[in-house]
Amino acid sequence: MFQKRPPRARHSRVVKTMRIWLGRLREQLLSLLLTIQLLILFVMPAARAAGLPLPHIVIDGVLFITVVLALVLARSRGAMATVILSVALTIAGSVWRHERPDLVADTVSTAGQVLPQLALLWVVSTAVFGRGRTTYHRILGAIVMYLGIGMIFVSLDILLVQFVPDAFTHLSTNPFELRQALSYFSFSTLTTSSFGDILPAHPIARSLANLEAICGQMFPAILLARVVGLHSSMRQASAGGHCQLAVGGMTNRRLGGRVRLQRPSL
């Protein structure tokens, strides 16, 4: 009669299915993370500059979702611990800055903003270049990494300005306008499309600008191109396999499975 499967076999099958679905969910979260990143970089600052009110609950909610996505994308305990530690340091620096607004508090708060971005870059890189098929979501994850590099340099530029106020030219003293100006400068340098309205005057600022320009040129040419190339090659291989199966099926139908071997005539 029918034999029941052992519990271990069923448990292993369930675990394997959960891993497959979790891998697919992680790849789809890369697309969601890119959407949130675009909101933080372009939509929310433009809305605030236009005078539209942005409640703190909206900003905190977007940041909270980003942290949750980073924890879900983390594939190791070390990555999860790094994300949690970086977020804790960021919160501690913000609280310290709110209670004692001095140079040390501003430095700790700004340095704390670099750590979560580095942790997020690490987590996304493991998801993009990990094992498995190179899907469309991984290409979007590579774009998240590219934009994340620009965000890291924004925080580094702000940290430099706190120690050297004249490190860049034509900057405002307003914190919001300062971040917007340095974001504009950072992504202009990353894409090598700077218009020259903001210039690095300090040697460290010039070094950061040169390093960012190099990263902005090498990342699309090497890493992003590799991900897109793997995705294209896998699609071509999949299409070639379907064509071979279709040709084989047509041959079998034409022959009808009746192939006779004839002896050669002498």
C-alpha positions, 0 to 999 in steps of 0.5 A: 500500500501507500508508504508515508514519507519519513518526517525528516524528508518532509522537514528537509523539503519544507526547509528547502522550499522556504529557502527558495522563497526567501531567496526570491523575496530577497531579490524582490526587496532589492527593487523595493530598496531602490524605490525607497532610496530614490524617495530619500535622495530626490523626492523628499528633498524636492518636496521639502524645498518646495514647501510641502510639509513632511511629518517626522513620522513619514521620515522615520517610517522610511528609515525604519523600512530601510533598516528592516529591508537591510536585516532581511537582506542580511545573509549572515549573523555578522551582517545583521549584527553590523546593521544593528550596531550601526543603527544603534550608534546612529541613534546614540549620536543623534540623541547626543547631538540633540542634548549637547549640540557641539562639534563633538556631537555633530561629528559623532552623529555624522560618523554614525550616518556613515556606518549604516550606509556601509553596512547597507552596501555590504548587505546589498553586495552579498545579495547582488553577487551571491549564488543563484541566477542573475535576475533583473532585481539584482541589476537594480540592487547594483544600482542601489550600490552605485547610489549608496556610494554617492550617499557615503561620500555625502556624509564624508563631505559633511564630516569634513565641512564640520572640521574645515568650514571652507573645504568647499566653495559656495556652501550655505550654513543652513544644515538642510541647504548644506546637505542638499548642496553636498548631495548635488556635488557628490552625485555630480562628481560620481557621474563626472557631470560637475558644472563647477559651481561648487569646488573642493578647496581643501586637499582632503576635499579634492582627494575625496572628489578624485576617489569618488570620480574613480569609483563612479567610473569603475563601478558601472564599467566593471561591476554593473556591466558584469551583472548585466552581462551575466543576466544577458548570457543567462537569458540567451542560454535559456532561450537557446535551451527552449529552441533546442527543446522545440526543435527536438519535439518537432523532429520527434513528431515528424518521425513519429518515433518510427526510425528504421535503419536500412542496411547498405546495398552492396 
